[in-house]
Structure formats: structure tokens, C-alpha cells
């Protein structure tokens, strides 16, 4: 196969990457452009994990993944466009840990944006999230969303804790779909000013070892 033919095949191929709660990653490719497009158009990211399993058939095998054990599914194709984001979000894109630390100024606390800093309703609020997923590998994300009225600001937390699915643009191209049913917790920088009435007020301590709680 010539280099030109290989490049053409890569441009029309759809790669699927599935990450499970046990940390394993499984990749598949559909090289036929028509079949790849049909597969892509049949994906509803909001309901990707609503069924009990995802099945991928190949010429010599069948792979079955239990939806409840899937952390994320990534799709890579050079020409497929990202789906529209839900809930009025303008953009959701994955970052590296270093990128989140840099943009959120985690190593420069004096430069960090304050949660209670007011942003006019309708303006875009840029926030950075660390999503702690089961399996020990966090996901770092930047989101852009128009600021809403205070009474609506808890809708983001409700959505993240909904155990549904959310998709995001990937840094190198492609789209990833996260299974929020496997979310253990998250931190948002800076987040909206409003917090629940039952929230605890305390400052985070970063990279501190846990105390030894063993009984002497």
C-alpha cells in the first residue's frame, strides 16, 4: 500500500476507544467510510450508556462491554464534527492536568479567580473541572457556559451528578463521551458563586498525605 493510500484510509477510518473501570483500554477501527458514517450517525451521545451493553462485532470476534463498567468512549475521525452540546454549553473540551493547572493558576493561588467574583448574566463563564472517575484516572475539562440567574446556577451540579452522559471535544481531534454514572466526585475552578445551603466551608489542602489513623 502506498503512502497516499494509507493517508486516505486513515482519513476515512473511524477509531473507537473504550476505557473501563478496571483501567483497561480497548480500541477498534472501521476503515470503510460508508460504514463508519452510518455508525457515527447512529450514536446518540446523551443515551450512549442507557442500554445495558455495547457490542462490537468484527470478522473474527464479538466484544461485549457492560455499560455500567465503561468510563468513556472516544471516537476519532478526521472529518466528523462534534455534536451540539447540551444545556446551552458553548464548549466542553478535554485538557491535560498541566493545562488545567496552568489555566486555573493552581500553582499561583494569588492569581486564581474567586468563586464569588460576579459575572454578568449572559456573559460566558469559563471554568476548569477535575472529574474524578472510578478507576483512579481523573479527567480534566474546560467548559464555557453563559452565566444564568442565581436560581438556575445549581443546574450544572445537578447535570454532572445526573449519572447520564456528557460529550467533549478531544485535544487532538475527535469526541469523547463520559459515563457520569462512574463519577466519584469533581472540583470546579472557580465555579459559580452560589453553593448549596448545606455546603461545608473550608479551604483545600493540596498534595497532603493522609494522617495515620491506625489505633496504637
N, C-alpha and C positions, 0 to 999 in steps of 0.2 A: 504493500500500500504506500502511495506517495505521501509526502508531507502535506500537499494540498488536500488530498483525500482525507487524511487524518484530521486536519483542521476543520474541514467541512463536517465530518462526522461528529467531532467534539461540539461544534456549534449547534447541531441539531439534536444532540443527545440530552436526555433528562436524567440526572443523577438524583437518587433518593437516599438519604442518610437517616437512619433511625437510631436514637440513643435510648437505652433502657435504664431502669433504676439500679440495675446491678453494675452500671458503668460501661457495659459493652456497647459497641457501635457496629451497626450493620449497614452496608452500602449496596445499592442496586443501580443498574443503568438500563434505560430504554433508548436504544440507538435509532429506532425508526421514528422519523419526525411526526408522521400522522398519528402513530400510536402514543407518542409522548404528549402530543397536543390533546388527544382525547382523554388521556389520564389526567392531565393538568386541569382541563375544563370540568372534569367530574369531581374535583376536590372542593369541598365546602370547608374552609379553614375553621369556621366557628363550630362546626359539628364533626370535625375530624375524629375526635375521641369519644363521640356519643355512642358509636357501635362498640360491641364487646371486643372485637379484634380487627386487626388489619392483616390481610392476607396478600402475599406477593408470590405469584406463580412464575416460574421460569421453565426453560425447556427440560431441565432435568430435576427440578425440585419445587417444593412449595414451602414458603416460610410463613409462619403464623406468629403474630405478636399480640399479646394481651394489651388492650388499650390502657388499662389501669396501671400497667408497668412501663408505659412509654413516657419518657421525659420530654422528648421533642422529635419532630420530623422536619428535616431540611430538604428543600428542593433547589436544585441548581440547573439553570438553563440560560443560555446567553440572551435569548430574545423574549422570554416570558416576563410579563410585567407583574409587579406586586399587586395583590388585591387591595381594595379600598379598606382603610382602617375603620374599625367600629367606634361608636360612641363619640364621633366628632373629632377623634385624634388626627392631628395633621401629619404626624410622622412617628414611627417607632423603629429604631434601628439598634442592632446589637453593637456593643463596644467591647474592647478588651478591658481587663482590670486596670491596666496602666492608663488607658484613655479615660476611663471613668474617674480615676484618682486625679488625673491632670485637670479635667474639665470641672470637676466638683471641688477642686483645691483641697483634697483630703489631707495633704501634707502641709498645707498652709492655712490653718484654721482662721487666721485673721482675714483671709480673703473669701472665706466660704459665705455664700448667700444665706441670709437668715430666713427661717421658715415664716416668720411673721412680717416679713417685708411685703408691703402691699403691692399688688399688681392690678391695674385697672381691668374691670370686667370686659372680656372680648379680646384683650391682648393675649399673645401667645406666651405660655409659661413653659420654659424648658426645664425638665427635671431629669435626674440621673438615678437609676434604680439598680440595686443589687438584689436579685431574686435568688433566694436560697432554695434550691430544689433538692428533693430526696435523691440520694446517691452521692452527695458531697461535692458536686461540681456547680458552683454558682453561675448565674447568667447576668451579664451586665448590659444595661439598656439605657438609651436616651429616648425620652418621649417629648413631643411638642403637642400641647393641647390648649385651646382657648380657655382663659380663665372664666369661671362661671360664678353665679351668685353663691354666697356662702352656704345657703341651704342645699345647694347641689354639689358641693365640693366633696362630700363623702361618697359620691357615686364612683369615684376612681377606686377607693379602697373596696367598695362592695363588688366592683367588677373583678379586681385582682383576686379577691377571696371567693369568687363565684364557683371555682372548680371547673370553669369552662375552658376555652382555648383562646389564645391570642397569637397573632402572627406578627412578624417583624422582618424588616429588611436585614440582610446579612452584609457584613462589611465588604466581602469580596464578591458580592453579587449573589443573587438567589434570595429565597424566602424561607424563614424558619417558623414553625408552628409549635408553640409551647403548650404543654398539658398542665394547666393550672391546678388540676386535681393533685399533682405531685409537688405543689409549692409548700414549703415548710415555713417560710416567712420572708419578709422583704424589708429593705430600708430605702427610703427615697430622699434625695437631696435636691432642693431644700423641701419640696412638698408644699402643699397649701397651708395657709395659716391656721385653718380650723382643724382641731383634733377632737376625737370623741370625748364626751363628758367624763367617762371613766378612765381616760388615759392617765398613765403614771408620768410624772415629770422628773427626768433625770438625764444627765449628760453621758454619752457613750465613752467607754474606755477601750481604745483600740489595741489589739495585739497583746493583751494581757493574759498570762497563763491563769487557768482556773485555780482557785485555792485548794489545798489538800483538805478534803472533808473527811478523811479517814478517822475513825474513832481510835484514840490512843489505847 
